[in-house]
Amino acid sequence: MYTVDLHAHTRFFHGHRALGDRFDPLGVRLLTAMAARRGLDGVATTNHDYYTAFDSSSGVEPLPGIEITTDRGHVLVVGPNPPEATKPGALSPNEAVALAHDRDCAAIVAHPFRNSSVRELDDVPFDAIEVNGKHPRSRPLVEELAAERDLPLVGGSDAHYPFEVGRAYTVIEADQLTPGAVVDAIRDGRVNARVYRSWHDRLLRRGYRAIHDRKHVIDALEKPTPGVGRPPGED
């Protein structure tokens, strides 16, 4: 049994690839150090539209991954051989999933109720749906969506700063923590999404709600799916 944050970033800014390449080695050390403090066994480094291999540090395994920006929203790709780079908006969700599967990776719907219409696609063979650490109150909607698609739930913090790591994470039933074993566990449904609920995490989430309200982000909390009730308040 392992605990893994399946959605994290090694930098707090988007773009600026050359600058990021210099920052990422430090970023992953900070990321894994905080994951170790949380008691996690691993963290997937899912940077936006590029993948870099990182060595293990702090006793926490950095798992290969990438967050692909499709023309309908974001798709997390985690596994032994993610693509090195993708062009934002160039791939459809179907193409992103096909690319993931061709490279022996799992394809996960990222934050399905934030800036995404990927959840509306019935014919895309995703492997799992994410409970996102920035929006845990949307979990009832995510659970309903996962049940409709007969897909497992995984958890990821969507951390861009080290202190955000582990706000949501995944419990993985596997004999060893390798990229291939993680993919197999996701596809077999041997995973469970968990949300960390300390006072610090609750304070962070209130801040994110305020930021997203100001940015007019499409969020299930404000615009529920037709026919689906508003999720309960966060504890």
RODO-2510 file (C-alpha; in nm, 4 decimals, decimal comma):
residues 235
     n   res          X          Y          Z
     1     m     0,0000     0,0000     0,0000
     2     y     0,1416     0,3392    -0,1029
     3     t     0,0290     0,7028    -0,0806
     4     v     0,1001     0,9176    -0,3841
     5     d     0,0104     1,2706    -0,4903
     6     l    -0,0699     1,2169    -0,8597
     7     h    -0,0807     1,5839    -0,9625
     8     a     0,2003     1,8241    -0,8717
     9     h     0,4260     2,0782    -1,0390
    10     t     0,7917     2,1618    -0,9821
    11     r     0,7441     2,5328    -1,0403
    12     f     0,4942     2,7998    -0,9446
    13     f     0,4873     2,9745    -1,2831
    14     h     0,3661     2,8754    -1,6296
    15     g     0,5647     2,8948    -1,9505
    16     h     0,9227     3,0288    -1,9548
    17     r     1,0636     2,6861    -2,0390
    18     a     1,4320     2,7892    -2,0264
    19     l     1,3895     2,9478    -1,6829
    20     g     1,1895     2,6482    -1,5668
    21     d     1,4562     2,4024    -1,6739
    22     r     1,6986     2,5790    -1,4397
    23     f     1,4471     2,5981    -1,1546
    24     d     1,2998     2,2475    -1,1779
    25     p     1,5857     2,0579    -1,0060
    26     l     1,5361     2,2782    -0,6999
    27     g     1,1605     2,2609    -0,7382
    28     v     1,1516     1,8817    -0,7281
    29     r     1,3705     1,8745    -0,4163
    30     l     1,1313     2,1107    -0,2401
    31     l     0,8338     1,9135    -0,3681
    32     t     0,9588     1,5770    -0,2455
    33     a     1,0781     1,7212     0,0861
    34     m     0,7287     1,8485     0,1598
    35     a     0,5766     1,5217     0,0392
    36     a     0,8011     1,3415     0,2886
    37     r     0,6757     1,5689     0,5683
    38     r     0,3214     1,4754     0,4675
    39     g     0,4151     1,1090     0,4943
    40     l     0,3691     1,0383     0,1236
    41     d     0,5601     0,7665    -0,0574
    42     g     0,5568     0,9295    -0,4002
    43     v     0,4583     1,2324    -0,6041
    44     a     0,3924     1,2550    -0,9776
    45     t     0,5620     1,5520    -1,1433
    46     t     0,2968     1,6571    -1,3931
    47     n     0,4260     1,9843    -1,5345
    48     h     0,2213     2,1633    -1,7975
    49     d     0,2951     2,0193    -2,1426
    50     y     0,6443     1,8897    -2,0724
    51     y     0,8102     1,6048    -1,8883
    52     t     1,1507     1,5948    -1,7207
    53     a     1,2973     1,2889    -1,5472
    54     f     1,3963     1,3494    -1,1847
    55     d     1,5992     1,1422    -0,9405
    56     s     1,4532     1,0250    -0,6123
    57     s     1,5206     1,2427    -0,3077
    58     s     1,3948     1,2780     0,0505
    59     g     1,2876     0,9138     0,0384
    60     v     0,9943     1,0082    -0,1847
    61     e     0,9673     0,8650    -0,5353
    62     p     0,9094     1,1246    -0,8124
    63     l     0,6884     0,9477    -1,0663
    64     p     0,6979     1,0461    -1,4355
    65     g     0,4070     1,2482    -1,5660
    66     i     0,2803     1,5399    -1,7710
    67     e    -0,0351     1,7531    -1,7689
    68     i    -0,1480     1,7861    -2,1297
    69     t    -0,3477     2,0929    -2,2262
    70     t    -0,5997     1,9612    -2,4789
    71     d    -0,8512     2,1653    -2,6761
    72     r    -1,1161     2,0767    -2,4154
    73     g    -0,9244     2,0839    -2,0870
    74     h    -0,6405     1,9150    -1,9017
    75     v    -0,5473     1,5477    -1,9026
    76     l    -0,2962     1,4001    -1,6578
    77     v    -0,0663     1,1364    -1,8064
    78     v     0,1249     0,9261    -1,5528
    79     g     0,3403     0,6228    -1,6217
    80     p     0,6789     0,4922    -1,7290
    81     n     0,7087     0,6806    -2,0582
    82     p     0,5122     1,0068    -2,0812
    83     p     0,5675     1,2318    -2,3850
    84     e     0,8529     1,4784    -2,3421
    85     a     0,6481     1,7733    -2,4646
    86     t     0,3096     1,8618    -2,6112
    87     k     0,1819     2,1813    -2,7720
    88     p    -0,0918     2,3425    -2,5604
    89     g    -0,4313     2,3051    -2,7266
    90     a    -0,3010     2,1002    -3,0184
    91     l    -0,4429     1,7639    -2,9099
    92     s    -0,8011     1,6569    -2,8550
    93     p    -0,8770     1,4560    -2,5397
    94     n    -0,9036     1,1426    -2,7527
    95     e    -0,5617     1,2085    -2,9038
    96     a    -0,4092     1,2770    -2,5625
    97     v    -0,5466     0,9515    -2,4221
    98     a    -0,4297     0,7566    -2,7265
    99     l    -0,0836     0,9080    -2,6842
   100     a    -0,0812     0,8103    -2,3160
   101     h    -0,1871     0,4544    -2,3879
   102     d     0,0656     0,4180    -2,6704
   103     r     0,3337     0,5048    -2,4141
   104     d     0,2037     0,2645    -2,1464
   105     c     0,0699     0,5465    -1,9289
   106     a    -0,2606     0,6096    -1,7526
   107     a    -0,4789     0,8996    -1,8669
   108     i    -0,6703     1,0871    -1,5958
   109     v    -0,9324     1,3623    -1,6189
   110     a    -0,7797     1,6554    -1,4278
   111     h    -1,0016     1,8886    -1,2189
   112     p    -1,3126     1,7960    -1,4235
   113     f    -1,5225     2,0873    -1,2980
   114     r    -1,2700     2,3686    -1,3474
   115     n    -1,1998     2,5228    -1,6881
   116     s    -1,2754     2,1951    -1,8609
   117     s    -1,5381     2,0327    -2,0786
   118     v    -1,3489     1,7033    -2,0994
   119     r    -1,6047     1,5514    -1,8611
   120     e    -1,8747     1,5926    -2,1293
   121     l    -1,7059     1,3449    -2,3643
   122     d    -1,8521     0,9965    -2,3335
   123     d    -1,6372     0,8197    -2,5919
   124     v    -1,2884     0,8959    -2,4538
   125     p    -1,1302     0,5911    -2,2817
   126     f    -0,9946     0,7600    -1,9690
   127     d    -0,8486     0,5451    -1,6916
   128     a    -0,9554     0,7555    -1,3907
   129     i    -1,1013     1,0866    -1,2748
   130     e    -0,9315     1,3207    -1,0310
   131     v    -1,0463     1,4602    -0,6991
   132     n    -0,8502     1,7848    -0,7064
   133     g    -0,6962     1,9272    -0,3905
   134     k    -0,8019     2,2807    -0,4794
   135     h    -1,1698     2,1853    -0,5077
   136     p    -1,2488     1,9018    -0,2630
   137     r    -1,6069     2,0263    -0,2180
   138     s    -1,6790     1,9159    -0,5742
   139     r    -1,6102     1,5549    -0,4761
   140     p    -1,9795     1,4506    -0,4784
   141     l    -2,0020     1,5638    -0,8404
   142     v    -1,6770     1,3909    -0,9278
   143     e    -1,7972     1,0707    -0,7619
   144     e    -2,1204     1,0810    -0,9610
   145     l    -1,9278     1,1378    -1,2822
   146     a    -1,6919     0,8500    -1,2032
   147     a    -1,9840     0,6190    -1,1261
   148     e    -2,1503     0,7071    -1,4563
   149     r    -1,8286     0,6255    -1,6442
   150     d    -1,7378     0,3274    -1,4220
   151     l    -1,3965     0,4807    -1,3524
   152     p    -1,1888     0,4907    -1,0330
   153     l    -1,1142     0,8083    -0,8400
   154     v    -0,7602     0,9291    -0,7783
   155     g    -0,6409     1,2265    -0,5768
   156     g    -0,3921     1,4992    -0,6617
   157     s    -0,3059     1,8294    -0,4980
   158     d    -0,2397     2,0289    -0,8178
   159     a     0,0434     2,1853    -0,6196
   160     h     0,2410     2,4705    -0,7732
   161     y     0,4025     2,5619    -0,4419
   162     p     0,5701     2,3014    -0,2181
   163     f     0,3449     2,3720     0,0799
   164     e     0,0432     2,2638    -0,1272
   165     v     0,1632     1,9058    -0,1760
   166     g    -0,0584     1,6294    -0,0427
   167     r    -0,3822     1,8255     0,0016
   168     a    -0,5322     1,5440    -0,2032
   169     y    -0,3561     1,2163    -0,2718
   170     t    -0,4118     0,8572    -0,3841
   171     v    -0,3883     0,5356    -0,1861
   172     i    -0,2475     0,2731    -0,4220
   173     e    -0,2654    -0,0999    -0,3631
   174     a     0,0549    -0,2364    -0,5154
   175     d     0,3479    -0,4563    -0,4195
   176     q     0,6001    -0,1957    -0,5317
   177     l     0,5993     0,1725    -0,6173
   178     t     0,7025     0,1861    -0,9825
   179     p     0,5442     0,3822    -1,2691
   180     g     0,4208     0,0603    -1,4278
   181     a     0,2724    -0,0656    -1,1014
   182     v     0,0898     0,2650    -1,0542
   183     v    -0,0605     0,2414    -1,4037
   184     d    -0,1745    -0,1165    -1,3404
   185     a    -0,3313    -0,0222    -1,0074
   186     i    -0,5223     0,2681    -1,1639
   187     r    -0,6552     0,0540    -1,4478
   188     d    -0,7515    -0,2256    -1,2079
   189     g    -0,9298     0,0157    -0,9742
   190     r    -0,6920    -0,0541    -0,6859
   191     v    -0,6830     0,3147    -0,5938
   192     n    -0,8687     0,5477    -0,3584
   193     a    -0,8759     0,9279    -0,3459
   194     r    -0,8122     1,0945    -0,0113
   195     v    -0,8258     1,4594     0,0976
   196     y    -0,6072     1,6023     0,3732
   197     r    -0,8200     1,8169     0,6048
   198     s    -0,5924     2,0085     0,8395
   199     w    -0,6707     2,3683     0,9381
   200     h    -0,3877     2,4763     0,7087
   201     d    -0,5473     2,3021     0,4107
   202     r    -0,8905     2,4477     0,4855
   203     l    -0,7389     2,7968     0,4974
   204     l    -0,5673     2,7415     0,1629
   205     r    -0,8917     2,6260     0,0021
   206     r    -1,0763     2,9377     0,1172
   207     g    -0,8044     3,1433    -0,0504
   208     y    -0,8362     2,9477    -0,3731
   209     r    -1,2134     2,9867    -0,3760
   210     a    -1,1734     3,3635    -0,3480
   211     i    -0,9143     3,3693    -0,6268
   212     h    -1,1249     3,1553    -0,8585
   213     d    -1,4377     3,3607    -0,7913
   214     r    -1,2483     3,6764    -0,8870
   215     k    -1,1131     3,5133    -1,2024
   216     h    -1,4618     3,3891    -1,2935
   217     v    -1,3382     3,0327    -1,3148
   218     i    -1,6063     2,7828    -1,4167
   219     d    -1,6422     2,5740    -1,1051
   220     a    -1,8914     2,3081    -1,0060
   221     l    -1,9431     2,4914    -0,6778
   222     e    -2,0925     2,7901    -0,8569
   223     k    -2,2280     2,6269    -1,1735
   224     p    -2,3468     2,2757    -1,0897
   225     t    -2,4026     2,0254    -1,3655
   226     p    -2,7690     2,0308    -1,4762
   227     g    -2,9716     1,7869    -1,2706
   228     v    -2,7006     1,7535    -1,0065
   229     g    -2,7326     1,9170    -0,6656
   230     r    -2,4934     2,1684    -0,5220
   231     p    -2,2214     1,9958    -0,3189
   232     p    -2,2267     2,0369     0,0593
   233     g    -2,0042     2,2875     0,2333
   234     e    -1,6459     2,1920     0,3047
   235     d    -1,5656     2,0821     0,6556
***
